[in-house]
Amino acid sequence: MKRVSKIFNNIEEYLVVILLFVMTVVVFWQVICRFVLKASLPWSEEISRYILVWASFLGASIGVKRGAHIGVEAFTMILPAKLKKFVQHFAIILSVLFCLIVFKESLSIIQKQIINNQVSPAMRIPMWWAYAAIPTGMILMAIRFLQTMVKISRHSTKEAN
């Protein structure tokens, strides 16, 4: 059970490492092909772009989990404990709402792409695969924000005792 929990807690990190490794190999191979073999790969730039998009949205979730996103900590540091907790919860609720709105809107974009059967120019893969990074990243970010809220609540109850 601990192993499954550890895998779920670090799923974004594992995926980002794999994606960045694949992107590095593809770009390196493209450079070799272009400058050594004098033949360019038509699909390498496209797949690298889509991998970067996926890594960015998964990385945003990692940022939420680690508390690495921009915040106005100087403001919250001067607040009394109860007000500080309220402001933190309020900011997290707004963040979750934002993630859910973007999630919902991105699903409608993906739905249109599926209906129109839109494909990428070079690789001819369905474009919704690339755009699926948005709802995936947003739902993971929302989950991580909620986990942060629980962590803040537990921490403040321990301080009160």
DSSP file (Angstrom, degrees, kcal/mol; ACC not computed):
  #  RESIDUE AA STRUCTURE BP1 BP2  ACC     N-H-->O    O-->H-N    N-H-->O    O-->H-N    TCO  KAPPA ALPHA  PHI   PSI    X-CA   Y-CA   Z-CA
    1    1 A M     >        0   0    0      0, 0.0     4,-2.4     0, 0.0     5,-0.2   0.000 360.0 360.0 360.0 -39.4    0.0    0.0    0.0
    2    2 A K  H  >  +     0   0    0      1,-0.2     4,-2.6     2,-0.2     5,-0.2   0.873 360.0  53.5 -64.7 -35.4    2.8    2.4    0.8
    3    3 A R  H  > S+     0   0    0      2,-0.2     4,-2.4     1,-0.2    -1,-0.2   0.920 109.5  46.9 -65.2 -43.5    4.4    1.7   -2.6
    4    4 A V  H  > S+     0   0    0      2,-0.2     4,-2.5     1,-0.2    -2,-0.2   0.909 112.9  50.1 -63.7 -42.0    1.1    2.6   -4.4
    5    5 A S  H  X S+     0   0    0     -4,-2.4     4,-2.7     1,-0.2    -2,-0.2   0.908 110.6  49.5 -62.8 -42.1    0.8    5.7   -2.3
    6    6 A K  H  X S+     0   0    0     -4,-2.6     4,-1.3     2,-0.2    -2,-0.2   0.902 110.8  49.8 -64.7 -40.8    4.4    6.7   -3.1
    7    7 A I  H  < S+     0   0    0     -4,-2.4     3,-0.3     2,-0.2     4,-0.3   0.933 113.4  45.7 -63.6 -45.7    3.8    6.2   -6.8
    8    8 A F  H >< S+     0   0    0     -4,-2.5     3,-1.0     1,-0.2     4,-0.3   0.907 111.1  52.8 -64.4 -40.6    0.6    8.3   -6.8
    9    9 A N  H 3< S+     0   0    0     -4,-2.7    -1,-0.2     1,-0.2    -2,-0.2   0.772 121.2  32.2 -65.6 -24.4    2.3   11.0   -4.8
   10   10 A N  T 3X S+     0   0    0     -4,-1.3     4,-2.1    -3,-0.3    -1,-0.2   0.182  81.4 115.2-118.0  17.2    5.1   11.2   -7.3
   11   11 A I  H <> S+     0   0    0     -3,-1.0     4,-2.4    -4,-0.3     5,-0.2   0.874  77.6  52.3 -57.9 -40.4    3.3   10.4  -10.5
   12   12 A E  H  > S+     0   0    0     -4,-0.3     4,-2.8     1,-0.2    -1,-0.2   0.921 108.4  50.7 -63.3 -43.0    3.9   13.8  -12.0
   13   13 A E  H  > S+     0   0    0      2,-0.2     4,-2.5     1,-0.2    -2,-0.2   0.928 110.9  48.5 -60.6 -45.5    7.6   13.6  -11.3
   14   14 A Y  H  X S+     0   0    0     -4,-2.1     4,-2.2     1,-0.2    -1,-0.2   0.928 114.2  46.1 -60.2 -45.9    7.9   10.2  -13.0
   15   15 A L  H  X S+     0   0    0     -4,-2.4     4,-2.9    -5,-0.2    -2,-0.2   0.907 112.4  49.6 -65.3 -42.1    6.0   11.4  -16.0
   16   16 A V  H  X S+     0   0    0     -4,-2.8     4,-2.8     2,-0.2     5,-0.3   0.904 110.2  50.9 -65.2 -40.8    8.0   14.6  -16.4
   17   17 A V  H  X S+     0   0    0     -4,-2.5     4,-2.0    -5,-0.2    -1,-0.2   0.935 113.4  45.3 -61.4 -45.4   11.3   12.8  -16.1
   18   18 A I  H  X S+     0   0    0     -4,-2.2     4,-2.6    -5,-0.2    -2,-0.2   0.934 114.5  48.3 -63.3 -46.5   10.2   10.3  -18.8
   19   19 A L  H  X S+     0   0    0     -4,-2.9     4,-2.7     1,-0.2    -2,-0.2   0.918 112.6  47.1 -62.0 -44.3    8.9   13.1  -21.1
   20   20 A L  H  X S+     0   0    0     -4,-2.8     4,-2.3     2,-0.2    -1,-0.2   0.856 111.6  51.8 -68.2 -33.7   12.0   15.3  -20.7
   21   21 A F  H  X S+     0   0    0     -4,-2.0     4,-2.4    -5,-0.3    -2,-0.2   0.947 111.9  46.0 -64.4 -47.9   14.2   12.3  -21.4
   22   22 A V  H  X S+     0   0    0     -4,-2.6     4,-2.6     1,-0.2    -2,-0.2   0.918 112.9  50.4 -60.9 -43.8   12.3   11.5  -24.6
   23   23 A M  H  X S+     0   0    0     -4,-2.7     4,-2.7     1,-0.2     5,-0.2   0.908 110.0  50.4 -61.7 -41.8   12.3   15.1  -25.7
   24   24 A T  H  X S+     0   0    0     -4,-2.3     4,-2.6     2,-0.2    -1,-0.2   0.917 111.8  47.4 -62.4 -44.2   16.1   15.3  -25.1
   25   25 A V  H  X S+     0   0    0     -4,-2.4     4,-2.7     2,-0.2    -2,-0.2   0.921 113.2  48.4 -63.7 -44.2   16.7   12.1  -27.2
   26   26 A V  H  X S+     0   0    0     -4,-2.6     4,-2.3     2,-0.2    -2,-0.2   0.932 114.5  44.6 -63.3 -46.4   14.4   13.4  -30.0
   27   27 A V  H  X S+     0   0    0     -4,-2.7     4,-2.2     2,-0.2    -1,-0.2   0.913 113.9  50.3 -66.1 -41.4   16.0   16.8  -30.2
   28   28 A F  H  X S+     0   0    0     -4,-2.6     4,-2.3    -5,-0.2    -2,-0.2   0.929 111.6  48.1 -61.2 -44.6   19.5   15.3  -29.9
   29   29 A W  H  X S+     0   0    0     -4,-2.7     4,-2.9     1,-0.2    -1,-0.2   0.880 109.3  53.6 -64.2 -37.6   18.7   12.9  -32.8
   30   30 A Q  H  X S+     0   0    0     -4,-2.3     4,-2.7     2,-0.2    -1,-0.2   0.908 108.5  49.3 -62.3 -42.0   17.3   15.7  -34.8
   31   31 A V  H  X S+     0   0    0     -4,-2.2     4,-2.6     2,-0.2     5,-0.5   0.923 112.3  48.1 -63.9 -44.1   20.5   17.7  -34.4
   32   32 A I  H  X>S+     0   0    0     -4,-2.3     4,-2.3     1,-0.2     5,-1.7   0.940 114.1  46.9 -60.5 -47.3   22.5   14.7  -35.5
   33   33 A C  H  <5S+     0   0    0     -4,-2.9     6,-2.7     3,-0.2     5,-0.3   0.914 116.1  44.2 -61.8 -43.4   20.3   14.1  -38.5
   34   34 A R  H  <5S+     0   0    0     -4,-2.7    -2,-0.2     4,-0.2    -1,-0.2   0.930 126.0  26.6 -71.0 -45.6   20.4   17.7  -39.6
   35   35 A F  H  <5S+     0   0    0     -4,-2.6    -3,-0.2    -5,-0.2    -2,-0.2   0.751 133.0  29.0 -95.8 -24.8   24.1   18.5  -39.2
   36   36 A V  T  <5S+     0   0    0     -4,-2.3    -3,-0.2    -5,-0.5    -2,-0.1   0.865 131.8  30.1 -99.0 -50.6   25.8   15.1  -39.6
   37   37 A L  S   <S-     0   0    0     -5,-1.7    -3,-0.2     2,-0.2    -4,-0.2   0.562  94.9-134.9 -87.3  -9.0   23.4   13.1  -41.9
   38   38 A K  S    S+     0   0    0     -6,-0.4     2,-0.4    -5,-0.3    -4,-0.2   0.820  70.3 110.2  57.5  34.1   22.2   16.3  -43.7
   39   39 A A        -     0   0    0     -6,-2.7     2,-0.3    -7,-0.1    -2,-0.2  -0.987  59.0-143.0-139.6 128.2   18.6   15.0  -43.5
   40   40 A S        -     0   0    0     -2,-0.4   -10,-0.1    -6,-0.1    -9,-0.1  -0.639  12.2-129.2 -93.3 146.5   15.9   16.6  -41.3
   41   41 A L    >   -     0   0    0     -2,-0.3     3,-0.6   -11,-0.1     4,-0.5  -0.845  14.2-155.3 -91.1 120.2   13.2   14.7  -39.4
   42   42 A P  T 3  S+     0   0    0      0, 0.0     4,-0.3     0, 0.0    -1,-0.1   0.729  88.8  44.4 -70.0 -20.8    9.9   16.4  -40.2
   43   43 A W  T 3> S+     0   0    0      1,-0.1     4,-2.4    79,-0.1     5,-0.3   0.583  88.7  85.0 -99.9 -12.6    8.2   15.2  -37.0
   44   44 A S  H <> S+     0   0    0     -3,-0.6     4,-2.1     1,-0.2     5,-0.2   0.889  90.5  47.4 -65.6 -41.8   10.8   16.0  -34.3
   45   45 A E  H  > S+     0   0    0     -4,-0.5     4,-2.0     2,-0.2    -1,-0.2   0.907 113.6  49.4 -65.4 -40.0   10.0   19.6  -33.7
   46   46 A E  H  > S+     0   0    0     -4,-0.3     4,-2.2     2,-0.2    -2,-0.2   0.935 112.5  45.0 -65.8 -47.6    6.3   18.8  -33.4
   47   47 A I  H  X S+     0   0    0     -4,-2.4     4,-2.5     1,-0.2    -1,-0.2   0.882 112.3  53.2 -66.4 -36.4    6.7   16.0  -31.0
   48   48 A S  H  X S+     0   0    0     -4,-2.1     4,-2.3    -5,-0.3    -1,-0.2   0.898 108.5  50.3 -63.9 -39.6    9.1   18.0  -28.9
   49   49 A R  H  X S+     0   0    0     -4,-2.0     4,-2.1     2,-0.2    -2,-0.2   0.928 112.2  46.2 -63.5 -45.8    6.6   20.9  -28.7
   50   50 A Y  H  X S+     0   0    0     -4,-2.2     4,-2.3     1,-0.2    -2,-0.2   0.880 111.9  51.1 -67.2 -37.6    3.8   18.6  -27.5
   51   51 A I  H  X S+     0   0    0     -4,-2.5     4,-2.9     2,-0.2    -1,-0.2   0.909 108.9  51.9 -64.1 -40.8    6.1   16.9  -25.0
   52   52 A L  H  X S+     0   0    0     -4,-2.3     4,-2.3     2,-0.2    -2,-0.2   0.894 108.7  50.8 -62.6 -39.9    7.1   20.3  -23.7
   53   53 A V  H  X S+     0   0    0     -4,-2.1     4,-2.2     2,-0.2     5,-0.2   0.944 112.6  45.9 -62.1 -47.5    3.4   21.3  -23.3
   54   54 A W  H  X S+     0   0    0     -4,-2.3     4,-2.4     1,-0.2     5,-0.3   0.925 113.0  49.6 -61.4 -44.8    2.7   18.1  -21.4
   55   55 A A  H  X S+     0   0    0     -4,-2.9     4,-2.4     1,-0.2    -1,-0.2   0.870 109.9  52.6 -62.9 -36.3    5.8   18.5  -19.2
   56   56 A S  H  X S+     0   0    0     -4,-2.3     4,-1.8     2,-0.2    -1,-0.2   0.928 111.4  43.9 -66.1 -45.9    4.8   22.1  -18.4
   57   57 A F  H  X S+     0   0    0     -4,-2.2     4,-1.1     2,-0.2    -2,-0.2   0.878 116.8  46.1 -70.8 -36.0    1.3   21.3  -17.3
   58   58 A L  H  X S+     0   0    0     -4,-2.4     4,-1.7    -5,-0.2    -1,-0.2   0.887 111.1  54.3 -69.1 -36.9    2.5   18.3  -15.2
   59   59 A G  H  X S+     0   0    0     -4,-2.4     4,-2.4    -5,-0.3    -2,-0.2   0.828 100.7  59.3 -64.6 -32.3    5.2   20.5  -13.8
   60   60 A A  H  X S+     0   0    0     -4,-1.8     4,-1.8     2,-0.2    -1,-0.2   0.886 104.5  50.8 -63.0 -37.6    2.7   23.1  -12.7
   61   61 A S  H  X S+     0   0    0     -4,-1.1     4,-2.4     2,-0.2    -2,-0.2   0.891 108.3  51.5 -65.6 -39.7    1.1   20.3  -10.6
   62   62 A I  H  X S+     0   0    0     -4,-1.7     4,-2.3     1,-0.2    -2,-0.2   0.907 107.2  54.6 -62.0 -40.9    4.5   19.6   -9.1
   63   63 A G  H  X>S+     0   0    0     -4,-2.4     5,-2.8     1,-0.2     4,-0.8   0.889 108.4  48.0 -60.3 -40.3    4.9   23.3   -8.3
   64   64 A V  H ><5S+     0   0    0     -4,-1.8     3,-0.8     3,-0.2    -1,-0.2   0.935 110.7  51.4 -64.9 -45.2    1.6   23.3   -6.4
   65   65 A K  H 3<5S+     0   0    0     -4,-2.4    -2,-0.2     1,-0.3    -1,-0.2   0.880 116.3  40.2 -59.7 -39.0    2.6   20.2   -4.5
   66   66 A R  H 3<5S-     0   0    0     -4,-2.3    -1,-0.3    -5,-0.2    -2,-0.2   0.501 109.7-119.5 -89.7  -4.6    5.9   21.7   -3.5
   67   67 A G  T <<5S+     0   0    0     -3,-0.8    -3,-0.2    -4,-0.8    -4,-0.1   0.830  70.3 136.0  70.9  32.0    4.5   25.2   -2.8
   68   68 A A      < +     0   0    0     -5,-2.8    -4,-0.2    -6,-0.2    -5,-0.1   0.473  31.8 107.0 -93.8  -3.5    6.7   26.7   -5.5
   69   69 A H  S    S-     0   0    0     -6,-0.6     2,-0.1     1,-0.1    -9,-0.0  -0.383  84.5 -84.1 -76.5 157.9    4.2   28.9   -7.2
   70   70 A I        +     0   0    0     -2,-0.1     2,-0.3     2,-0.0    -1,-0.1  -0.331  58.8 162.6 -63.4 134.6    4.3   32.7   -6.7
   71   71 A G        -     0   0    0     -3,-0.1     2,-1.1    -2,-0.1     3,-0.2  -0.957  47.3-114.0-146.6 164.5    2.6   34.0   -3.6
   72   72 A V     >  +     0   0    0     -2,-0.3     4,-1.4     1,-0.2     3,-0.4  -0.661  45.8 159.9-101.9  76.4    2.6   37.1   -1.5
   73   73 A E  H  >  +     0   0    0     -2,-1.1     4,-2.1     1,-0.2    -1,-0.2   0.813  66.7  64.4 -69.8 -31.6    4.1   35.6    1.6
   74   74 A A  H  > S+     0   0    0     -3,-0.2     4,-0.7     1,-0.2    -1,-0.2   0.871 103.9  49.0 -60.3 -35.9    5.2   38.9    3.0
   75   75 A F  H >4 S+     0   0    0     -3,-0.4     3,-0.7     1,-0.2     4,-0.3   0.934 113.0  44.4 -68.9 -47.4    1.5   39.9    3.3
   76   76 A T  H >< S+     0   0    0     -4,-1.4     3,-0.9     1,-0.2    -2,-0.2   0.765 102.4  67.5 -72.3 -24.1    0.4   36.7    5.0
   77   77 A M  H 3< S+     0   0    0     -4,-2.1    -1,-0.2     1,-0.2    -2,-0.2   0.808  99.9  49.7 -66.4 -28.3    3.3   36.7    7.5
   78   78 A I  T << S+     0   0    0     -3,-0.7    -1,-0.2    -4,-0.7    -2,-0.2   0.539  92.9  98.1 -88.9  -5.4    2.1   39.8    9.2
   79   79 A L  S <  S-     0   0    0     -3,-0.9    -3,-0.0    -4,-0.3    -4,-0.0  -0.479  84.1-101.0 -81.6 151.8   -1.5   38.5    9.7
   80   80 A P     >  -     0   0    0      0, 0.0     4,-3.0     0, 0.0     5,-0.2  -0.316  42.4-102.9 -62.7 157.6   -2.8   36.9   12.9
   81   81 A A  H  > S+     0   0    0      1,-0.2     4,-2.2     2,-0.2     5,-0.2   0.871 119.0  46.0 -54.8 -46.5   -2.9   33.1   12.8
   82   82 A K  H  > S+     0   0    0      1,-0.2     4,-2.0     2,-0.2    -1,-0.2   0.913 116.2  45.0 -67.1 -41.2   -6.6   32.7   12.2
   83   83 A L  H  > S+     0   0    0      2,-0.2     4,-2.7     1,-0.2    -2,-0.2   0.881 111.1  54.4 -68.8 -37.4   -6.7   35.4    9.5
   84   84 A K  H  X S+     0   0    0     -4,-3.0     4,-2.5     2,-0.2    -2,-0.2   0.922 108.8  48.4 -60.7 -44.5   -3.6   33.9    7.9
   85   85 A K  H  X S+     0   0    0     -4,-2.2     4,-2.6    -5,-0.2    -1,-0.2   0.904 111.8  50.1 -62.7 -42.1   -5.4   30.5    7.7
   86   86 A F  H  X S+     0   0    0     -4,-2.0     4,-2.8     2,-0.2    -2,-0.2   0.928 111.3  47.7 -62.1 -46.2   -8.5   32.1    6.2
   87   87 A V  H  X S+     0   0    0     -4,-2.7     4,-2.5     2,-0.2    -2,-0.2   0.902 112.3  49.8 -63.3 -41.7   -6.5   34.0    3.6
   88   88 A Q  H  X S+     0   0    0     -4,-2.5     4,-2.2     2,-0.2    -1,-0.2   0.936 113.2  45.9 -62.6 -46.1   -4.6   30.8    2.7
   89   89 A H  H  X S+     0   0    0     -4,-2.6     4,-2.7     2,-0.2    -2,-0.2   0.900 112.2  51.5 -63.4 -40.4   -7.8   28.8    2.4
   90   90 A F  H  X S+     0   0    0     -4,-2.8     4,-2.5     2,-0.2    -2,-0.2   0.922 110.3  48.4 -62.8 -44.5   -9.4   31.6    0.3
   91   91 A A  H  X S+     0   0    0     -4,-2.5     4,-2.1     1,-0.2    -1,-0.2   0.893 112.5  48.8 -62.9 -39.9   -6.5   31.7   -2.1
   92   92 A I  H  X S+     0   0    0     -4,-2.2     4,-2.7     2,-0.2    -2,-0.2   0.913 109.9  51.1 -67.4 -41.7   -6.5   27.9   -2.4
   93   93 A I  H  X S+     0   0    0     -4,-2.7     4,-2.5     1,-0.2    -2,-0.2   0.923 111.2  48.4 -61.6 -43.7  -10.3   27.9   -3.1
   94   94 A L  H  X S+     0   0    0     -4,-2.5     4,-2.4     1,-0.2    -1,-0.2   0.899 111.9  50.2 -61.7 -40.0   -9.9   30.6   -5.8
   95   95 A S  H  X S+     0   0    0     -4,-2.1     4,-2.6     2,-0.2    -2,-0.2   0.911 110.5  48.5 -65.3 -42.9   -7.0   28.5   -7.3
   96   96 A V  H  X S+     0   0    0     -4,-2.7     4,-2.6     2,-0.2    -2,-0.2   0.919 111.4  50.6 -63.5 -43.3   -9.1   25.3   -7.3
   97   97 A L  H  X S+     0   0    0     -4,-2.5     4,-2.4     2,-0.2    -2,-0.2   0.919 110.3  49.7 -60.5 -43.4  -12.0   27.2   -8.9
   98   98 A F  H  X S+     0   0    0     -4,-2.4     4,-2.7     1,-0.2     5,-0.2   0.940 111.2  49.1 -59.1 -47.6   -9.7   28.6  -11.6
   99   99 A C  H  X S+     0   0    0     -4,-2.6     4,-2.5     1,-0.2    -2,-0.2   0.900 111.9  48.7 -59.5 -42.0   -8.3   25.1  -12.3
  100  100 A L  H  X S+     0   0    0     -4,-2.6     4,-2.5     2,-0.2    -1,-0.2   0.871 111.0  49.7 -68.8 -36.6  -11.9   23.7  -12.6
  101  101 A I  H  X S+     0   0    0     -4,-2.4     4,-2.6     2,-0.2     5,-0.2   0.943 113.7  45.1 -65.9 -47.1  -13.0   26.5  -14.9
  102  102 A V  H  X S+     0   0    0     -4,-2.7     4,-2.6     2,-0.2    -2,-0.2   0.899 112.3  53.7 -62.8 -39.4   -9.9   25.9  -17.2
  103  103 A F  H  X S+     0   0    0     -4,-2.5     4,-1.8    -5,-0.2    -2,-0.2   0.946 110.9  45.3 -56.5 -50.8  -10.5   22.2  -17.0
  104  104 A K  H  X S+     0   0    0     -4,-2.5     4,-1.4     1,-0.2    -2,-0.2   0.925 115.1  46.6 -61.9 -46.5  -14.1   22.6  -18.1
  105  105 A E  H  X S+     0   0    0     -4,-2.6     4,-1.6     1,-0.2    -1,-0.2   0.871 109.9  53.4 -66.4 -36.8  -13.3   25.0  -21.0
  106  106 A S  H  X S+     0   0    0     -4,-2.6     4,-2.4    -5,-0.2    -1,-0.2   0.846 103.6  57.3 -68.7 -31.5  -10.4   22.8  -22.2
  107  107 A L  H  X S+     0   0    0     -4,-1.8     4,-2.4     1,-0.2    -1,-0.2   0.884 105.2  50.8 -64.2 -37.1  -12.7   19.8  -22.4
  108  108 A S  H  X S+     0   0    0     -4,-1.4     4,-1.9     2,-0.2    -1,-0.2   0.878 109.7  50.2 -68.7 -35.4  -15.0   21.8  -24.7
  109  109 A I  H  X S+     0   0    0     -4,-1.6     4,-2.0     2,-0.2    -2,-0.2   0.924 112.0  47.8 -64.7 -44.2  -12.0   22.7  -26.9
  110  110 A I  H  X S+     0   0    0     -4,-2.4     4,-2.3     1,-0.2    -2,-0.2   0.900 108.4  54.8 -63.5 -40.7  -11.0   19.0  -27.0
  111  111 A Q  H  X S+     0   0    0     -4,-2.4     4,-2.5     1,-0.2    -1,-0.2   0.912 108.0  49.1 -59.5 -42.9  -14.5   18.0  -27.8
  112  112 A K  H  X S+     0   0    0     -4,-1.9     4,-2.6     1,-0.2    -1,-0.2   0.887 109.8  51.9 -63.8 -38.9  -14.5   20.3  -30.9
  113  113 A Q  H  X>S+     0   0    0     -4,-2.0     5,-2.0     2,-0.2     4,-0.6   0.886 110.5  48.0 -65.7 -37.9  -11.2   18.9  -32.0
  114  114 A I  H ><5S+     0   0    0     -4,-2.3     3,-0.6     2,-0.2    -2,-0.2   0.928 112.7  48.3 -66.9 -44.6  -12.5   15.4  -31.8
  115  115 A I  H 3<5S+     0   0    0     -4,-2.5    -2,-0.2     1,-0.2    -1,-0.2   0.914 116.0  43.2 -61.3 -43.7  -15.7   16.3  -33.7
  116  116 A N  H 3<5S-     0   0    0     -4,-2.6    -1,-0.2    -5,-0.2    -2,-0.2   0.508 104.6-131.8 -81.4  -4.4  -13.6   18.1  -36.4
  117  117 A N  T <<5 -     0   0    0     -3,-0.6     2,-0.3    -4,-0.6    -3,-0.2   0.896  35.6-173.6  54.4  44.6  -11.1   15.3  -36.5
  118  118 A Q      < -     0   0    0     -5,-2.0     9,-2.5    -6,-0.1    10,-0.4  -0.520   1.9-172.5 -73.5 132.3   -8.2   17.8  -36.3
  119  119 A V  B     -A  126   0A   0      7,-0.3    -1,-0.0    -2,-0.3     5,-0.0  -0.853  28.8 -96.2-124.2 160.5   -4.8   16.3  -36.7
  120  120 A S     >  -     0   0    0      5,-2.6     4,-0.9    -2,-0.3     7,-0.0  -0.404  33.6-122.2 -74.2 152.8   -1.3   17.6  -36.3
  121  121 A P  T  4 S+     0   0    0      0, 0.0    -1,-0.1     0, 0.0   -78,-0.0   0.921 100.1  25.0 -65.5 -46.7    0.5   18.7  -39.5
  122  122 A A  T  4 S+     0   0    0      1,-0.1   -79,-0.1   -80,-0.1   -78,-0.1   0.918 132.2  30.4 -89.1 -45.7    3.6   16.5  -39.5
  123  123 A M  T  4 S-     0   0    0    -80,-0.1    -1,-0.1   -81,-0.1   -80,-0.1   0.662  89.1-138.4 -91.9 -16.3    2.7   13.5  -37.5
  124  124 A R     <  +     0   0    0     -4,-0.9     3,-0.0     1,-0.2    -2,-0.0   0.806  50.4 146.3  62.2  31.5   -1.0   13.3  -38.3
  125  125 A I        -     0   0    0      1,-0.1    -5,-2.6     2,-0.0    -1,-0.2  -0.664  62.7 -84.7 -91.9 155.8   -1.9   12.4  -34.7
  126  126 A P  B >>  -A  119   0A   0      0, 0.0     3,-1.5     0, 0.0     4,-0.5  -0.377  33.3-138.9 -59.9 131.6   -5.2   13.7  -33.3
  127  127 A M  H 3> S+     0   0    0     -9,-2.5     4,-2.1     1,-0.3     3,-0.5   0.740  96.7  73.4 -65.9 -22.6   -4.6   17.2  -31.9
  128  128 A W  H 3> S+     0   0    0    -10,-0.4     4,-1.4     1,-0.2    -1,-0.3   0.773  86.9  65.0 -64.6 -22.3   -6.7   16.5  -28.8
  129  129 A W  H <4 S+     0   0    0     -3,-1.5     4,-0.2     2,-0.2    -1,-0.2   0.932 106.2  41.8 -63.3 -43.9   -3.8   14.3  -27.6
  130  130 A A  H >< S+     0   0    0     -4,-0.5     3,-1.3    -3,-0.5    -2,-0.2   0.923 116.3  48.3 -67.8 -43.9   -1.7   17.5  -27.3
  131  131 A Y  H >< S+     0   0    0     -4,-2.1     3,-1.5     1,-0.3    -1,-0.2   0.663  91.6  79.7 -73.2 -15.6   -4.5   19.6  -25.9
  132  132 A A  T 3X S+     0   0    0     -4,-1.4     4,-1.8     1,-0.3    -1,-0.3   0.667  76.5  76.0 -65.7 -14.3   -5.3   16.9  -23.3
  133  133 A A  H <> S+     0   0    0     -3,-1.3     4,-2.7    -4,-0.2    -1,-0.3   0.842  88.4  59.7 -62.2 -32.7   -2.4   18.2  -21.3
  134  134 A I  H <> S+     0   0    0     -3,-1.5     4,-2.5     2,-0.2     5,-0.2   0.975 109.5  36.4 -66.5 -57.3   -4.5   21.1  -20.2
  135  135 A P  H  > S+     0   0    0      0, 0.0     4,-2.4     0, 0.0     5,-0.2   0.880 118.0  53.6 -65.1 -33.3   -7.3   19.3  -18.4
  136  136 A T  H  X S+     0   0    0     -4,-1.8     4,-2.1     2,-0.2    -2,-0.2   0.957 112.7  42.7 -62.9 -49.2   -4.9   16.7  -17.1
  137  137 A G  H  X S+     0   0    0     -4,-2.7     4,-2.5     1,-0.2    -1,-0.2   0.888 114.3  51.6 -63.0 -40.2   -2.7   19.4  -15.6
  138  138 A M  H  X S+     0   0    0     -4,-2.5     4,-2.5    -5,-0.2    -1,-0.2   0.904 110.6  46.3 -66.5 -41.4   -5.6   21.4  -14.3
  139  139 A I  H  X S+     0   0    0     -4,-2.4     4,-2.2     2,-0.2    -1,-0.2   0.898 113.7  49.1 -70.4 -37.5   -7.2   18.4  -12.5
  140  140 A L  H  X S+     0   0    0     -4,-2.1     4,-2.4    -5,-0.2    -2,-0.2   0.900 111.7  49.8 -65.3 -39.3   -3.9   17.4  -11.0
  141  141 A M  H  X S+     0   0    0     -4,-2.5     4,-2.7     2,-0.2    -2,-0.2   0.917 109.4  51.2 -64.2 -42.4   -3.3   21.0   -9.8
  142  142 A A  H  X S+     0   0    0     -4,-2.5     4,-2.3     2,-0.2    -2,-0.2   0.919 110.8  48.7 -61.0 -42.8   -6.8   21.1   -8.3
  143  143 A I  H  X S+     0   0    0     -4,-2.2     4,-2.3     1,-0.2    -1,-0.2   0.929 112.4  48.2 -61.5 -45.2   -6.1   17.8   -6.4
  144  144 A R  H  X S+     0   0    0     -4,-2.4     4,-2.1     2,-0.2    -2,-0.2   0.866 109.7  52.6 -65.9 -36.1   -2.7   19.2   -5.2
  145  145 A F  H  X S+     0   0    0     -4,-2.7     4,-2.2     2,-0.2    -1,-0.2   0.925 110.0  48.5 -63.4 -43.0   -4.3   22.5   -4.1
  146  146 A L  H  X S+     0   0    0     -4,-2.3     4,-2.2     1,-0.2    -2,-0.2   0.895 109.8  51.8 -64.8 -39.1   -6.9   20.5   -2.1
  147  147 A Q  H  X S+     0   0    0     -4,-2.3     4,-2.3     1,-0.2    -1,-0.2   0.888 108.8  51.8 -62.4 -37.9   -4.1   18.4   -0.5
  148  148 A T  H  X S+     0   0    0     -4,-2.1     4,-2.6     2,-0.2    -2,-0.2   0.894 107.3  52.4 -64.2 -40.3   -2.4   21.6    0.4
  149  149 A M  H  X S+     0   0    0     -4,-2.2     4,-2.4     2,-0.2    -2,-0.2   0.915 110.0  48.0 -63.0 -42.4   -5.5   22.9    2.1
  150  150 A V  H  X S+     0   0    0     -4,-2.2     4,-2.6     2,-0.2    -1,-0.2   0.916 111.6  50.9 -62.8 -42.3   -5.8   19.7    4.1
  151  151 A K  H  X S+     0   0    0     -4,-2.3     4,-2.4     1,-0.2    -2,-0.2   0.905 110.5  48.5 -62.3 -42.2   -2.1   20.0    5.1
  152  152 A I  H  X S+     0   0    0     -4,-2.6     4,-2.4     2,-0.2    -1,-0.2   0.913 111.8  49.9 -63.7 -43.0   -2.6   23.7    6.2
  153  153 A S  H  X S+     0   0    0     -4,-2.4     4,-1.8     2,-0.2    -2,-0.2   0.914 112.6  46.3 -63.1 -43.9   -5.7   22.7    8.2
  154  154 A R  H  X S+     0   0    0     -4,-2.6     4,-2.0     1,-0.2    -1,-0.2   0.904 112.5  50.8 -64.7 -41.0   -3.8   19.9   10.0
  155  155 A H  H  X S+     0   0    0     -4,-2.4     4,-1.7     1,-0.2    -2,-0.2   0.899 111.0  47.4 -64.6 -40.9   -0.8   22.0   10.6
  156  156 A S  H  X S+     0   0    0     -4,-2.4     4,-1.4     1,-0.2    -1,-0.2   0.824 110.8  51.9 -73.8 -29.3   -2.9   24.8   12.2
  157  157 A T  H  X S+     0   0    0     -4,-1.8     4,-1.3     2,-0.2    -1,-0.2   0.868 108.4  51.4 -72.8 -34.4   -4.9   22.3   14.4
  158  158 A K  H  < S+     0   0    0     -4,-2.0    -2,-0.2     1,-0.2    -1,-0.2   0.881 109.2  50.8 -66.4 -36.6   -1.6   20.9   15.7
  159  159 A E  H  < S+     0   0    0     -4,-1.7    -1,-0.2     1,-0.2    -2,-0.2   0.846 106.8  54.6 -67.9 -33.4   -0.4   24.4   16.6
  160  160 A A  H  <        0   0    0     -4,-1.4    -1,-0.2     1,-0.2    -2,-0.2   0.805 360.0 360.0 -71.1 -28.5   -3.6   25.1   18.4
  161  161 A N     <        0   0    0     -4,-1.3    -1,-0.2    -3,-0.1    -2,-0.2   0.478 360.0 360.0 -81.1 360.0   -3.1   22.0   20.6
